Amino acid sequence: MVTPFAVTRRDDGAGVHRLMIVGELDQDTSDGCAGLIAYAAEQHDAAEIVVDLRRVTLLAAAGVRALLRGREATLQAGRRFRVINATGIVDQVLRISGVHKTLAVTAEPGPTCHQSKAS
């Protein structure tokens, strides 16, 4: 069963906007993903955009391009950008494609109940 694509934005405080992506990031979903990253970067209270890939099940070439386009839009808006929690095949795709360092991919522990502030 394929997990439906979804993006949830969470305000982590101090201007950090976390975009949690779920499902497959491929040709069908990449334009929407890049657009949502750019939109988050345009928000007046955003200082940093963090893209959380913990629940991404597939990352195709179009998804890598979406992350790079989102990074570019974020940097052009004067915001910081990073990707967190790429694991398994998603991490392998980022490393093999050579964008792991460009996207500043890091691991981060999962959120606890008291940390989560949905928006």
C-alpha positions as a Python dict, from the first residue, in 0.01 Angstrom:
ca = {
    (1, 'M'): (0, 0, 0),
    (2, 'V'): (133, 344, -95),
    (3, 'T'): (133, 609, 176),
    (4, 'P'): (-48, 922, 50),
    (5, 'F'): (173, 1226, 4),
    (6, 'A'): (127, 1496, 265),
    (7, 'V'): (320, 1789, 409),
    (8, 'T'): (257, 1924, 757),
    (9, 'R'): (411, 2249, 880),
    (10, 'R'): (507, 2288, 1243),
    (11, 'D'): (640, 2597, 1419),
    (12, 'D'): (936, 2486, 1631),
    (13, 'G'): (983, 2835, 1775),
    (14, 'A'): (1257, 3094, 1716),
    (15, 'G'): (1155, 3126, 1351),
    (16, 'V'): (1210, 2758, 1270),
    (17, 'H'): (942, 2620, 1040),
    (18, 'R'): (951, 2241, 1008),
    (19, 'L'): (794, 2076, 705),
    (20, 'M'): (726, 1710, 772),
    (21, 'I'): (685, 1517, 448),
    (22, 'V'): (501, 1185, 430),
    (23, 'G'): (486, 940, 142),
    (24, 'E'): (658, 934, -196),
    (25, 'L'): (848, 1236, -322),
    (26, 'D'): (848, 1177, -696),
    (27, 'Q'): (741, 1329, -1029),
    (28, 'D'): (378, 1349, -917),
    (29, 'T'): (449, 1530, -589),
    (30, 'S'): (772, 1724, -648),
    (31, 'D'): (625, 2050, -778),
    (32, 'G'): (387, 2074, -485),
    (33, 'C'): (666, 2001, -240),
    (34, 'A'): (900, 2264, -386),
    (35, 'G'): (615, 2516, -383),
    (36, 'L'): (533, 2447, -18),
    (37, 'I'): (897, 2490, 82),
    (38, 'A'): (913, 2821, -106),
    (39, 'Y'): (586, 2935, 53),
    (40, 'A'): (716, 2853, 402),
    (41, 'A'): (1033, 3052, 331),
    (42, 'E'): (826, 3357, 231),
    (43, 'Q'): (655, 3379, 571),
    (44, 'H'): (761, 3691, 760),
    (45, 'D'): (839, 3501, 1081),
    (46, 'A'): (1056, 3233, 915),
    (47, 'A'): (1428, 3231, 990),
    (48, 'E'): (1496, 2868, 901),
    (49, 'I'): (1319, 2601, 700),
    (50, 'V'): (1374, 2244, 816),
    (51, 'V'): (1250, 1965, 588),
    (52, 'D'): (1191, 1643, 782),
    (53, 'L'): (1211, 1332, 563),
    (54, 'R'): (1154, 1079, 844),
    (55, 'R'): (834, 945, 683),
    (56, 'V'): (932, 969, 316),
    (57, 'T'): (909, 621, 164),
    (58, 'L'): (1056, 694, -179),
    (59, 'L'): (1276, 972, -314),
    (60, 'A'): (1298, 990, -692),
    (61, 'A'): (1518, 1223, -900),
    (62, 'A'): (1227, 1468, -925),
    (63, 'G'): (1209, 1471, -544),
    (64, 'V'): (1579, 1552, -518),
    (65, 'R'): (1523, 1840, -762),
    (66, 'A'): (1229, 1958, -549),
    (67, 'L'): (1450, 1972, -241),
    (68, 'L'): (1718, 2163, -432),
    (69, 'R'): (1458, 2406, -571),
    (70, 'G'): (1315, 2453, -222),
    (71, 'R'): (1663, 2516, -85),
    (72, 'E'): (1731, 2776, -354),
    (73, 'A'): (1400, 2956, -286),
    (74, 'T'): (1472, 2952, 87),
    (75, 'L'): (1822, 3094, 47),
    (76, 'Q'): (1693, 3361, -194),
    (77, 'A'): (1444, 3463, 75),
    (78, 'G'): (1736, 3507, 315),
    (79, 'R'): (1646, 3207, 530),
    (80, 'R'): (1851, 2908, 647),
    (81, 'F'): (1768, 2564, 507),
    (82, 'R'): (1839, 2208, 613),
    (83, 'V'): (1706, 1857, 571),
    (84, 'I'): (1674, 1616, 862),
    (85, 'N'): (1599, 1251, 922),
    (86, 'A'): (1672, 1102, 582),
    (87, 'T'): (1703, 728, 645),
    (88, 'G'): (1724, 407, 445),
    (89, 'I'): (1675, 439, 72),
    (90, 'V'): (1604, 813, 102),
    (91, 'D'): (1943, 874, 262),
    (92, 'Q'): (2111, 651, 3),
    (93, 'V'): (1956, 849, -283),
    (94, 'L'): (2076, 1179, -134),
    (95, 'R'): (2428, 1044, -86),
    (96, 'I'): (2455, 873, -427),
    (97, 'S'): (2322, 1181, -605),
    (98, 'G'): (2584, 1392, -427),
    (99, 'V'): (2347, 1644, -267),
    (100, 'H'): (2369, 1521, 92),
    (101, 'K'): (2610, 1798, 196),
    (102, 'T'): (2445, 2065, -19),
    (103, 'L'): (2113, 2001, 157),
    (104, 'A'): (2285, 1995, 500),
    (105, 'V'): (2127, 1659, 586),
    (106, 'T'): (2143, 1568, 954),
    (107, 'A'): (1965, 1330, 1189),
    (108, 'E'): (1749, 1452, 1472),
    (109, 'P'): (1565, 1264, 1747),
    (110, 'G'): (1190, 1235, 1707),
    (111, 'P'): (966, 1503, 1864),
    (112, 'T'): (823, 1452, 2208),
    (113, 'C'): (469, 1546, 2299),
    (114, 'H'): (568, 1868, 2476),
    (115, 'Q'): (780, 1985, 2179),
    (116, 'S'): (511, 1960, 1915),
    (117, 'K'): (334, 2283, 1824),
    (118, 'A'): (115, 2227, 1521),
    (119, 'S'): (27, 2520, 1301),
}
